[in-house]
């Protein structure tokens, strides 16, 4: 028997339980899908990003930050450690990705009728939601952690 079941009606305790499971599903989905992009960049490098930065007059070395945004931060989100800052890093990474590589597609539609940037929008807004909600009970940092 847990504290919630003693202090709260069954329906409220169930609602809290499902919210915790929802946070876990959201974290695993965001981190699990985004990390594939990071692994692809680990395998192929960040030359394309560095070239785009150079075109904009920015230091090419900034391209290596993508490893933080697409490898380290998603791993932290998945395990639920320093979740809120990691999710914010993912959100910032997505804003930069949209600005660097997809700015001309913001109002375009894909072949299936959805927005051309729906994947990037999913990552961005899910990261914002995770940053706002925190990691939840099912995380390495626990729901009481300062950054979870």
C-alpha positions in Angstrom: 0.0 0.0 0.0 1.4 3.4 -0.9 0.7 6.8 0.4 -1.4 7.9 -2.6 -3.8 5.0 -2.0 -4.3 5.9 1.6 -4.7 9.7 1.2 -6.4 9.8 -2.2 -9.6 8.2 -3.7 -8.8 5.3 -6.0 -9.7 7.4 -9.1 -7.2 10.1 -8.1 -4.5 7.6 -7.3 -5.0 5.9 -10.7 -4.8 9.3 -12.4 -1.5 10.0 -10.7 -0.2 6.6 -11.7 -1.1 7.0 -15.3 0.4 10.5 -15.4 3.7 8.9 -14.2 3.5 6.2 -16.9 2.7 9.0 -19.4 5.9 10.9 -18.5 7.9 7.7 -18.9 6.4 7.0 -22.4 7.0 10.6 -23.4 10.7 10.5 -22.2 11.4 7.2 -23.9 9.8 8.3 -27.2 11.6 11.6 -27.3 15.0 10.3 -26.4 14.6 6.9 -28.1 13.7 8.4 -31.5 16.1 11.4 -31.4 19.1 9.4 -30.4 19.0 7.7 -33.9 19.8 11.1 -35.4 22.7 11.5 -33.0 24.1 8.0 -33.8 23.9 8.8 -37.6 25.9 11.9 -37.0 28.4 10.0 -34.9 28.8 7.7 -37.9 28.9 10.2 -40.7 30.3 13.3 -38.9 29.0 16.9 -38.7 30.5 18.2 -41.9 27.2 19.3 -43.4 26.4 21.2 -40.3 29.8 22.7 -40.1 29.6 23.8 -43.7 26.2 25.5 -43.1 27.6 27.3 -40.0 30.6 28.5 -42.1 28.2 29.9 -44.8 26.6 31.9 -42.0 29.9 33.2 -40.8 29.8 31.2 -37.6 32.6 29.0 -36.2 32.5 25.5 -37.7 33.4 24.1 -34.3 29.9 24.8 -33.1 28.7 21.9 -35.1 30.1 19.5 -32.5 27.4 20.8 -30.1 25.0 18.6 -32.0 26.5 15.6 -30.2 25.3 17.1 -26.9 21.8 17.8 -28.3 21.3 14.5 -30.2 23.3 12.0 -28.1 24.0 13.1 -24.6 20.8 15.0 -23.9 18.6 12.2 -25.3 20.4 9.6 -23.2 19.8 11.7 -20.1 16.1 12.1 -21.0 15.8 8.3 -21.5 17.3 7.4 -18.1 15.6 10.3 -16.4 18.6 12.1 -15.0 18.9 15.9 -15.2 15.8 15.5 -17.3 14.6 19.1 -17.4 17.9 20.7 -18.5 18.5 17.8 -21.0 15.0 18.4 -22.5 15.8 22.1 -22.8 19.0 21.3 -24.6 17.0 19.1 -27.0 14.5 22.0 -27.6 17.3 24.4 -28.3 19.0 21.9 -30.6 15.7 21.6 -32.6 15.3 25.4 -32.8 18.9 25.6 -34.2 18.3 22.7 -36.6 15.1 24.3 -37.9 16.9 27.7 -38.3 20.0 26.1 -40.0 18.6 23.4 -42.2 14.8 23.8 -42.5 14.0 27.6 -42.4 12.6 27.5 -45.9 10.2 24.7 -45.1 8.4 26.2 -42.1 5.1 26.5 -44.0 5.6 23.7 -46.5 3.6 20.6 -46.7 5.0 17.1 -47.2 3.8 14.6 -49.8 1.3 13.0 -47.3 -0.3 16.4 -46.6 1.3 17.0 -43.2 3.7 19.8 -42.4 7.1 19.2 -43.9 8.6 19.9 -40.4 6.3 17.7 -38.4 9.1 15.6 -37.1 11.1 18.6 -36.0 8.0 20.1 -34.4 7.4 16.8 -32.6 10.9 16.8 -31.1 10.7 20.5 -30.2 7.3 20.5 -28.5 7.8 17.1 -26.8 11.1 18.3 -25.4 9.3 21.4 -24.1 6.6 19.2 -22.5 9.2 17.0 -20.9 11.1 20.1 -19.6 7.8 21.3 -18.0 6.6 18.0 -16.6 9.9 16.6 -15.5 11.1 12.9 -15.5 8.5 11.5 -13.1 8.7 8.6 -10.7 10.1 6.1 -13.2 13.5 7.7 -13.6 17.0 7.4 -12.4 16.8 10.8 -10.7 13.3 10.2 -9.3 10.5 12.7 -9.3 11.9 14.6 -6.3 15.2 15.4 -8.0 15.8 19.1 -8.4 16.4 18.8 -12.2 13.9 16.1 -12.8 
